[in-house]
């Protein structure tokens, strides 16, 4: 009997803690209109670094340190531009369409089970439209700190965020798609 009560109490405590994490993440997302951050991206062992700004919903501007690479989403299209190449994709065909939609994330977080990793990160795995996306939040600040996806070529892409600033004043022209070379 005592063991049964202990298990019930412990289960309630864990479920309540997880619900509390969800509420804090959701509240944080609801209060975020934009994020600015430095990032490290690893695609099949090739590491790139840079700086990004996300403006909800679905806008993003990233400048990579290498190759003068720029990634821009205006909410409808995604452009990846380097000195020698220019690629334009419908945003809805990429995992970023889901990652950059905080209302979608909030809805999914309420429905998903969380995993605590190394007592530092909260992870949710989202499966949607043939995409599997792992989203990571900091267990202390409840900020978005990264994601793992498969890109359009089925390469595993891990993006880690750091030096995160929330709700900064940003220039709207950042999300204007760059012209083709």
C-alpha positions as CSV (number, residue, x, y, z in Angstrom):
1,X,0.0,0.0,0.0
2,X,2.8,2.5,0.9
3,X,4.6,1.6,-2.3
4,X,1.5,2.1,-4.3
5,X,1.0,5.6,-2.7
6,X,4.6,6.5,-3.3
7,X,4.3,5.5,-7.0
8,X,1.1,7.5,-7.4
9,X,2.7,10.5,-5.7
10,X,5.9,10.2,-7.7
11,X,4.0,9.9,-11.0
12,X,1.9,12.9,-10.1
13,X,5.0,14.9,-9.3
14,X,6.7,14.0,-12.6
15,X,3.5,14.8,-14.6
16,X,3.1,18.1,-12.8
17,X,6.7,19.0,-13.4
18,X,6.4,18.2,-17.2
19,X,3.1,20.2,-17.4
20,X,4.9,23.1,-15.7
21,X,7.7,22.9,-18.2
22,X,5.2,23.0,-21.1
23,X,3.4,26.0,-19.6
24,X,6.7,27.9,-19.2
25,X,7.8,27.1,-22.8
26,X,4.4,28.0,-24.2
27,X,4.3,31.3,-22.2
28,X,7.8,32.1,-23.3
29,X,6.8,31.4,-27.0
30,X,3.6,33.5,-26.7
31,X,5.6,36.4,-25.4
32,X,8.3,36.2,-28.1
33,X,7.8,38.2,-31.3
34,X,11.4,37.7,-32.5
35,X,14.7,36.0,-31.6
36,X,18.3,37.0,-32.5
37,X,21.0,34.5,-32.0
38,X,24.4,33.1,-33.1
39,X,24.2,29.5,-34.3
40,X,26.3,26.5,-35.1
41,X,24.9,24.2,-37.8
42,X,26.1,20.7,-38.5
43,X,25.0,19.1,-41.7
44,X,26.5,15.6,-42.0
45,X,29.7,16.7,-40.2
46,X,30.1,20.0,-42.1
47,X,29.9,22.8,-39.5
48,X,28.9,26.3,-40.3
49,X,28.4,29.3,-38.0
50,X,26.6,32.5,-38.3
51,X,23.9,34.9,-37.0
52,X,20.1,34.7,-37.4
53,X,17.0,36.7,-36.7
54,X,13.6,35.0,-36.5
55,X,10.5,37.1,-36.6
56,X,7.3,35.2,-36.0
57,X,5.4,34.1,-38.0
58,X,7.7,32.4,-40.5
59,X,10.3,35.0,-41.2
60,X,14.1,34.4,-40.9
61,X,17.3,36.0,-42.0
62,X,20.6,34.2,-41.4
63,X,24.1,35.3,-42.4
64,X,26.7,32.6,-42.5
65,X,30.4,33.3,-41.8
66,X,31.6,31.2,-44.7
67,X,31.0,31.8,-48.4
68,X,28.9,35.0,-47.9
69,X,26.0,32.6,-47.6
70,X,22.6,34.1,-46.7
71,X,19.3,32.3,-45.9
72,X,16.1,34.4,-46.0
73,X,12.5,33.5,-45.5
74,X,9.8,36.1,-46.1
75,X,7.1,33.8,-44.8
76,X,6.3,32.3,-48.1
77,X,9.6,31.5,-49.8
78,X,13.0,30.4,-48.6
79,X,16.1,31.6,-50.4
80,X,19.6,30.3,-49.9
81,X,22.2,32.5,-51.7
82,X,26.0,32.3,-51.9
83,X,28.5,34.0,-54.2
84,X,28.0,31.3,-56.8
85,X,24.5,29.9,-56.2
86,X,20.9,30.9,-55.7
87,X,18.2,28.5,-54.5
88,X,14.5,29.3,-53.9
89,X,12.1,26.9,-52.3
90,X,8.4,27.2,-51.2
91,X,8.7,27.6,-47.5
92,X,5.9,25.1,-47.0
93,X,8.1,22.4,-48.5
94,X,10.8,22.8,-45.8
95,X,10.9,21.9,-42.1
96,X,11.5,25.6,-41.4
97,X,7.9,26.2,-42.3
98,X,7.0,24.4,-39.0
99,X,9.9,25.6,-36.9
100,X,9.1,29.3,-37.7
101,X,5.4,28.9,-36.8
102,X,5.2,29.4,-33.1
103,X,1.5,28.7,-33.0
104,X,2.1,25.3,-34.6
105,X,4.9,24.7,-32.0
106,X,2.6,25.7,-29.1
107,X,-0.1,23.4,-30.4
108,X,2.3,20.5,-30.8
109,X,4.0,21.0,-27.4
110,X,0.7,20.7,-25.6
111,X,0.1,17.3,-27.3
112,X,3.6,15.8,-27.1
113,X,5.6,14.1,-24.4
114,X,8.8,15.8,-23.5
115,X,12.2,14.3,-22.9
116,X,14.7,15.8,-20.5
117,X,18.2,15.5,-21.8
118,X,21.2,15.8,-19.4
119,X,19.1,17.7,-17.0
120,X,19.7,20.7,-19.2
121,X,17.4,20.5,-22.3
122,X,13.8,19.7,-23.0
123,X,13.1,17.9,-26.3
124,X,9.9,17.4,-28.3
125,X,9.8,15.3,-31.4
126,X,7.3,16.5,-34.0
127,X,6.3,14.3,-36.9
128,X,4.3,16.3,-39.6
129,X,4.1,16.2,-43.4
130,X,6.8,13.6,-43.7
131,X,9.1,15.7,-41.5
132,X,10.5,14.6,-38.2
133,X,11.8,17.6,-36.2
134,X,13.4,17.5,-32.8
135,X,13.0,20.9,-31.1
136,X,15.1,21.7,-28.0
137,X,14.4,24.2,-25.2
138,X,16.7,25.3,-22.4
139,X,15.5,23.8,-19.1
140,X,16.4,26.9,-17.1
141,X,15.3,29.8,-19.5
142,X,12.7,27.8,-21.6
143,X,14.1,29.5,-24.7
144,X,14.3,27.7,-28.0
145,X,17.9,26.6,-28.3
146,X,17.9,24.4,-31.4
147,X,16.5,21.8,-33.7
148,X,17.4,18.8,-35.7
149,X,15.8,18.0,-39.1
150,X,16.4,16.4,-42.4
151,X,17.0,18.8,-45.2
152,X,15.5,18.5,-48.7
153,X,18.4,16.2,-49.7
154,X,17.7,14.0,-46.6
155,X,20.9,15.2,-44.8
156,X,20.6,15.4,-41.0
157,X,20.9,19.1,-40.0
158,X,21.5,20.0,-36.4
159,X,21.2,23.7,-35.5
160,X,22.3,24.9,-32.1
161,X,21.5,28.5,-30.9
162,X,23.4,30.6,-28.4
163,X,23.7,34.3,-27.4
164,X,19.9,34.5,-27.7
165,X,18.2,37.9,-27.5
166,X,14.4,38.1,-27.4
167,X,12.2,40.9,-28.8
168,X,14.9,43.2,-30.1
169,X,14.1,46.0,-32.5
170,X,14.7,44.7,-36.0
171,X,14.7,46.1,-39.5
172,X,11.8,44.7,-41.6
173,X,13.7,44.8,-44.9
174,X,15.9,41.9,-43.6
175,X,13.1,39.6,-44.7
176,X,13.1,40.8,-48.3
177,X,14.3,38.0,-50.5
178,X,17.7,38.7,-52.0
179,X,17.9,39.1,-55.8
180,X,19.3,36.3,-57.9
181,X,23.0,36.7,-59.0
